[in-house]
Amino acid sequence: MAFSLIPKNDKYFEEFATAIKLVREMTSLLNGAIADEKLPSDLWRKIKALEVKADEVVRSVHTRLDESFVTPIEREDIHLLIVSIDDVADTVAAAVSRVDVYGIESATDDMRAIVRAVDEMVAQLEIAISALRTLKPAVVREATGKVDVLEEKVDDIFRDTLRRLFARHPEAFDLVRWKDVYDNLEAAADHARHVARVVNHILVRHS
């Protein structure tokens, strides 16, 4: 068995886990909300509250980095992982913000399909980040592999979604608002895949 210098109970890994858990709460909340015929009026408020908590975790990690002389993994990897997780939170929040700003009251089937896939991606990232802490390569690779597959699925859904959107020649307002929402959701999937790649990079360095 390979020797690892990663402490099993390091605070950084607790914060990684907290951050991705908050992102999962965001995607799960959104996934549940869009299943209803009408979106809840307080969806943005709830999502924003979770994003604020995620930002607090990011600040905590950066403060600890500034104060730490020795870190369990490379400083740049700590920074990259927490920022990458935060990018997912930011783009999910941005999508919901657009829903609120544009006064969208109900989701489309295309939106539901993308959100379901993003939620599944974040669920796999929770598994991967938990397994990274205890250095379980097989678990990490299986979870991140699923993230890659789901991201490809989102790409396909996104392309088909745009084709259908433009094919019906919507009015400018309808086109802008829906493309904006879809773009942010697709960006969330891209950032989730990047988190998976960062996790794999850390695993290779330390396993």
C-alpha positions as CSV (number, residue, x, y, z in Angstrom):
1,M,0.0,0.0,0.0
2,A,1.3,3.5,-0.9
3,F,2.3,5.7,1.9
4,S,0.4,8.9,2.2
5,L,1.2,12.2,3.9
6,I,-2.4,13.3,3.9
7,P,-3.8,13.5,7.5
8,K,-7.0,11.7,7.8
9,N,-8.7,14.4,9.9
10,D,-7.3,17.6,8.5
11,K,-9.5,20.7,8.7
12,Y,-9.0,21.4,5.0
13,F,-10.7,18.2,4.0
14,E,-13.6,18.9,6.4
15,E,-14.1,22.2,4.6
16,F,-13.9,20.7,1.2
17,A,-16.6,18.3,2.3
18,T,-18.7,21.1,3.8
19,A,-18.4,23.2,0.6
20,I,-19.5,20.4,-1.7
21,K,-22.3,19.4,0.7
22,L,-23.7,23.0,0.4
23,V,-23.5,22.8,-3.4
24,R,-25.4,19.5,-3.3
25,E,-28.0,21.2,-1.1
26,M,-28.3,23.9,-3.8
27,T,-28.7,21.4,-6.7
28,S,-31.1,19.2,-4.7
29,L,-33.2,22.1,-3.8
30,L,-33.4,23.3,-7.4
31,N,-34.1,19.8,-8.6
32,G,-37.0,19.4,-6.2
33,A,-38.4,22.9,-7.0
34,I,-38.5,22.4,-10.8
35,A,-40.4,19.1,-10.4
36,D,-43.5,21.1,-9.4
37,E,-45.7,22.8,-12.0
38,K,-44.9,26.2,-10.6
39,L,-41.6,27.3,-9.1
40,P,-41.7,28.4,-5.5
41,S,-41.5,32.2,-5.0
42,D,-38.7,31.8,-2.3
43,L,-36.4,29.6,-4.4
44,W,-33.9,32.4,-5.1
45,R,-33.8,33.4,-1.4
46,K,-33.0,29.8,-0.3
47,I,-30.4,29.3,-3.0
48,K,-28.7,32.6,-2.2
49,A,-28.5,31.7,1.5
50,L,-26.7,28.5,0.6
51,E,-24.4,30.3,-1.7
52,V,-23.5,32.7,1.1
53,K,-22.6,29.8,3.3
54,A,-20.4,28.3,0.6
55,D,-18.6,31.6,0.2
56,E,-18.0,31.6,4.0
57,V,-16.3,28.2,3.7
58,V,-14.1,29.5,0.8
59,R,-13.0,32.5,2.9
60,S,-12.2,30.2,5.8
61,V,-10.0,28.1,3.6
62,H,-8.2,31.1,2.2
63,T,-7.7,32.5,5.7
64,R,-6.2,29.2,6.9
65,L,-3.9,29.1,3.9
66,D,-2.6,32.5,4.7
67,E,-1.9,31.5,8.3
68,S,-0.5,28.0,7.6
69,F,3.1,27.3,7.2
70,V,2.6,23.6,6.5
71,T,-0.3,22.2,4.6
72,P,-1.4,18.5,4.1
73,I,-1.3,18.9,0.3
74,E,0.1,21.5,-2.0
75,R,-1.2,25.0,-1.3
76,E,-2.1,25.5,-5.0
77,D,-4.2,22.3,-4.9
78,I,-6.1,23.5,-1.8
79,H,-6.8,26.8,-3.5
80,L,-7.7,25.2,-6.8
81,L,-10.1,22.7,-5.3
82,I,-12.0,25.1,-3.1
83,V,-12.3,27.7,-5.8
84,S,-13.5,25.1,-8.3
85,I,-16.2,23.9,-5.9
86,D,-17.2,27.6,-5.4
87,D,-17.5,28.0,-9.2
88,V,-20.2,25.3,-9.3
89,A,-22.1,27.1,-6.5
90,D,-21.8,30.4,-8.3
91,T,-23.1,29.2,-11.6
92,V,-26.0,27.3,-10.0
93,A,-26.9,30.4,-8.1
94,A,-26.5,32.5,-11.3
95,A,-29.0,30.2,-13.1
96,V,-31.6,30.6,-10.3
97,S,-30.9,34.3,-10.2
98,R,-31.8,34.5,-13.9
99,V,-35.0,32.6,-13.2
100,D,-35.9,35.1,-10.6
101,V,-34.9,38.2,-12.6
102,Y,-36.7,37.1,-15.7
103,G,-39.8,36.1,-13.8
104,I,-39.8,32.5,-14.9
105,E,-42.6,30.7,-13.1
106,S,-42.2,27.2,-14.3
107,A,-39.4,25.0,-15.7
108,T,-39.2,23.4,-19.1
109,D,-38.5,19.7,-19.6
110,D,-35.0,20.7,-20.9
111,M,-34.2,22.6,-17.8
112,R,-35.4,19.7,-15.7
113,A,-33.1,17.3,-17.6
114,I,-30.0,19.5,-17.2
115,V,-30.6,20.1,-13.5
116,R,-31.1,16.4,-12.8
117,A,-27.8,15.6,-14.4
118,V,-26.0,18.4,-12.6
119,D,-27.5,17.2,-9.3
120,E,-26.2,13.7,-10.0
121,M,-22.8,15.1,-10.9
122,V,-22.5,17.0,-7.5
123,A,-23.7,13.8,-5.7
124,Q,-20.8,12.0,-7.2
125,L,-18.4,14.8,-6.3
126,E,-19.5,14.4,-2.7
127,I,-18.4,10.7,-2.9
128,A,-15.1,11.5,-4.6
129,I,-14.1,14.3,-2.2
130,S,-15.0,12.1,0.8
131,A,-12.9,9.2,-0.6
132,L,-10.0,11.6,-1.4
133,R,-9.7,12.4,2.2
134,T,-9.0,8.7,3.0
135,L,-7.2,8.0,-0.2
136,K,-9.5,5.4,-1.8
137,P,-8.4,5.5,-5.5
138,A,-11.0,3.1,-6.8
139,V,-13.9,5.0,-5.2
140,V,-12.5,8.4,-6.4
141,R,-12.0,7.2,-10.0
142,E,-15.4,5.5,-10.1
143,A,-17.2,8.7,-8.9
144,T,-15.2,11.1,-11.1
145,G,-15.7,8.8,-14.1
146,K,-19.5,9.1,-13.6
147,V,-19.1,12.9,-13.4
148,D,-17.4,12.8,-16.9
149,V,-20.1,10.7,-18.3
150,L,-22.8,13.0,-16.9
151,E,-21.0,16.1,-18.2
152,E,-21.1,14.6,-21.7
153,K,-24.8,13.9,-21.2
154,V,-25.3,17.6,-20.3
155,D,-23.5,18.7,-23.4
156,D,-25.8,16.6,-25.5
157,I,-28.9,17.9,-23.7
158,F,-27.7,21.5,-24.0
159,R,-27.1,21.2,-27.7
160,D,-30.5,19.7,-28.3
161,T,-32.1,22.2,-26.0
162,L,-30.7,25.2,-28.0
163,R,-31.7,23.6,-31.3
164,R,-35.3,23.3,-30.1
165,L,-35.2,26.8,-28.6
166,F,-34.0,28.4,-31.8
167,A,-36.2,26.2,-34.0
168,R,-39.4,27.7,-32.6
169,H,-38.2,31.3,-33.4
170,P,-39.1,32.8,-30.0
171,E,-39.5,36.5,-29.4
172,A,-36.3,38.2,-28.3
173,F,-37.2,38.3,-24.5
174,D,-38.1,34.6,-24.4
175,L,-34.9,33.7,-26.3
176,V,-32.6,35.8,-24.1
177,R,-34.0,34.6,-20.8
178,W,-34.0,30.9,-21.5
179,K,-30.6,30.9,-23.2
180,D,-29.2,32.7,-20.2
181,V,-30.6,30.1,-17.8
182,Y,-29.4,27.2,-20.0
183,D,-26.0,28.7,-20.4
184,N,-25.5,29.0,-16.6
185,L,-26.7,25.5,-16.0
186,E,-24.3,24.1,-18.6
187,A,-21.5,26.1,-17.1
188,A,-22.3,24.5,-13.7
189,A,-21.8,21.1,-15.3
190,D,-18.5,22.2,-16.8
191,H,-17.3,23.5,-13.4
192,A,-18.4,20.2,-11.8
193,R,-16.3,18.3,-14.3
194,H,-13.3,20.5,-13.4
195,V,-13.7,19.7,-9.7
196,A,-13.5,16.0,-10.7
197,R,-10.3,16.6,-12.6
198,V,-8.8,18.6,-9.6
199,V,-9.7,15.7,-7.3
200,N,-8.0,13.2,-9.6
201,H,-4.9,15.4,-9.9
202,I,-4.6,15.5,-6.1
203,L,-5.1,11.7,-5.9
204,V,-2.3,11.1,-8.4
205,R,0.1,13.3,-6.4
206,H,-0.6,11.6,-3.1
207,S,-1.5,8.0,-3.7
